[in-house]
Amino acid sequence: MAAPDFIVAIPARYGASRLPGKPLRLVGGQPLVLRVVERALQAGAREVVVATDDARVAEALAGQAVRVCMTKPDHLSGTDRLAEVTDQLGWSEDTAVVNLQGDEPFAPPEGIRAVADLLVKSGADMATLATPVTDSASLFDPNTVKVVRDASGMALYFSRAPIPWQRDRFARDRLSPPGPDTLRHIGIYAYRAGFLRCFAAMPPGRLEQMEALEQLRVLEAGHRIAVALTPVPFPPGVDTEEDLARANAFISDTDQQ
């Protein structure tokens, strides 16, 4: 089967609260957003689009093989920002769009292609990726989002809580390693442009508001999200000063090898 035809759209808000000026912070001497763009281009996307609210981000990408869209500064989420882009650029309803977060400088090209391919093959409204949780600390960490799938690979639920609850195992020892069915959600999404518009227009759901997970809006409204295991690991993104330091250390170690 031929590789899927898809666009990668990268939301890049300048004023991140935990890391101000995040898109332009340097990782290995390059702006963070440029590192993300390079990964998207390596994935074989038909087009790479950066959606930002600040002209400084556009200036940093001048001369790159990427389209920059200036968007409103008051969007509440990257999904809302990308929905504006679908209208600006007039994408057709069936255009496959991968939402790659602007703080993922090490996102593997194979993973980006995999989520686009999953969208096409599954016929679901959305597609995303997951990986097994391998330690108890992550399982009980509310910042690590867990997902449970049905037998056909569709998401049943996403939660910050440890799901599925392994009753007998945890009755014996909560520090025991999680089982193979315990999955960590990887925050990369693919959807058709038409559904992206629909998603952004939905009112927030009760579950979304309780868990602070916008993908629950989709499930609560009765839509399907396909979830596949990532073919390659996704290194952590950059959300804090500590993350930025780790990313630069990783680049330095890689360059020395």
N, C-alpha and C positions, 0 to 999 in steps of 0.2 A: 504494500500500500504506500502511495506517495506521501511525503511529509505534508502535514497540514499547512494551509495558507493562513497566516495569522499576523496580527499587529500586536506589538508590545507597547502598552501605554504605562508611563511611569509618573505617578503623582509625586510632586516635589515641592512641598510647602516650605517656604523659607523660615517662617517663625516658629519652629518646633520649640515647645516649652522646655523640654529636658535637654535639648542640645541646640541652642540658638544658632541660626545660620547653617543648619545641618547640611543642606545640599552642597554647600561650598566649603565645608570643612575638608581638610586635606587627608587623604589616605594614600600613603606611599607617594606623596608629592603631587597628587592629582585630586581635583574636587571629587567628593563622594559621588555626586550625581553622574559624573563622567565615567567613573568605574562601573556604575550600574548600566549606563548606556552601552558600554563596551560588551558587557555580558549579554545584553539583549541582542546586540548585533551578531555576536557569535552564535546565538541560538537559531539564526536563519529566519528571523522575522521579515515579513515583506516590508514593514515600515516600523520605525521606532519613534514614538511621540513622547515628549516630556510635557506634562501639564503643571505649570507653576504659577505663582502669584507675584513673582518678583523679577524685575528686569535684570537683576544681577545674575540670576540663574541662566537666563537667556543669553546674556553676554558671555558667560563662561562656556557655553556650548556653541558659540559662533564658529563656523567652519567644520563642525562635526556632521556626520551623516545622520542627522536626527532632525525631526520637526519639533519646534517649540510652540506650544499654545499658551497664551496668557489667559488665566482664568480668574474668577472672582476670588477675593481674599477671604471671604466669610464662609466658605464651604466647611461643613462639619466633619467630613471624611474624604478619603481619597476616592471612594466610589462616587460621591457627589461631584467631585472635581472632574473625574473621567466622564461622567454623564454629560457634563457641559461640553467636553471635547467632542463627544459623538455628534452633538448638534453643530458645533462649530465647523467640523470637518465633513459633515453630511455622510457619515458612514451608513451603508445599507444595513437593514435589520439583521441580516445573516452574517455580517462581518465578525469573524472570531477575534476577540480581544483578550490578551493576557494582561492582567493587572499585576505588574511587578513593582513592589514597594521601592521608593526612592532611597531606602537605607539598607539595601541588600547588595553591597559591592562584590560579594563572593557567590552570588546566586549561580549555580551551575547551568550552563547552556542546555545540558541534557534534561535538567529538571524543567526548564522553561518550555522546551519542546514537548516534554511529556504531558504537561497540563493542557497544552493546546490540543495534543492528540487525543487525550482523554475526553475533552469536550466533544470533539467530532465523533469519536467512536461510541460514546455512551448515550448520546442523544439527550443528556440531562440539561437542565437550564443553566447550571453552573458546574465547574469542575475545580478541584483543588487536590492537594497532596498531603500525605502524612508519613510518619515514620514511627517505628516502635519506641515506646518509652522504656529505657533500660535501667533506670535507677529510681528508688523510692522518693528521693528528694524532689525530682522533677514531677513525679506523679502527684505529690501533695502541694506543689507550688502553684498558686493561683495565676501566676504569670505564664505558666505553661498550659496552653489550651489543649484539652483532650477531645477526641472525636470517637464516636461509636458508629460502625457501619452495619448495614443489613447484609444478607447473603449475596445480594447482587452488587455490592460495592457502593450503595447509596448511603449518604449520611443519615443516621437516625437522630443524633444530637451532638452538639458541641458544648463543652462545659469547662469552667475553670476548676471544677471539683474533680476528684479522682474517679473517673468512670472508665469501664464498668467497675462497680464495686465488687471486689473479689472476696465474697463473704467468708468462705472457709479459710482462705489463705491469710486474710487480714485478722481473722479471729485468732490465728496462731501467732502471727508476727507481722506487724505493719511495715517492718523494715525489710521484709523479704522482697526479692526482685519482682517487678510487675510481670504479669503473664504476657504472652505474645499478642493477645488481642487488645492490649492497652496501647493506644496510638496517640502520638503528639501531632497536632495540626500544624502544618507549614502554611504560612499566610500568603500564598500565591494563588490567584484565581484566574479562571478563564470563563468567558461568557460571550454570547452573541451580543452585538451592539443593541439590538432591540430589547433584549432582556436587561441589559445594563441600564437602559433608560427606565424600564419598568421598575427595577430594583430601587433606583434612586427616588422614584416617585412614591414608593410605598411608605406609609407612616411607620415609625418605629414600633416594633411589637413589644408585648409585655416581657417575653423571655429575653429579648435583646436588651431591654432596659435593666432587667435584673442582673444579667451576666456581663453586660457591657461587651457583647459580641454581635456585630451587625449581621453576620451570616445567619444568625437565628431568625432574623426577620424573614429570610427566604423560606426556611423550613416551616415557620409558624404560618406562613401564607399558603403552604401546600405545594411549594415547588421542590424540585429534586436537585440535590448537589451530589455529583459523583466524586468519590474519594479513592485515589490510588496511592499505593506506596511509592515514594520517590525512588527513582532508579539510582540516584547518587545522593550522598549527604548534602544538606544545605547548611553551610556554616552560619553561625549567628550573625544577625544584622547589627546595625550601629544605631543605638538609641540614646546613649549616654556618653559622658566623657570617658568613663571606664571602658565602654565598648570601643570607642574611637582609639584609645590607647592599645587595646588588644588587637584591633585591626591593623594598626601600624606595626605592631610587633610581629604579627603574622606575615605581613608583606616583607619586613626586614629579614625574618627567618627564611622565607621562601627565596629571596634574592641571594642569600648566602649559600644556599644548597647547590 
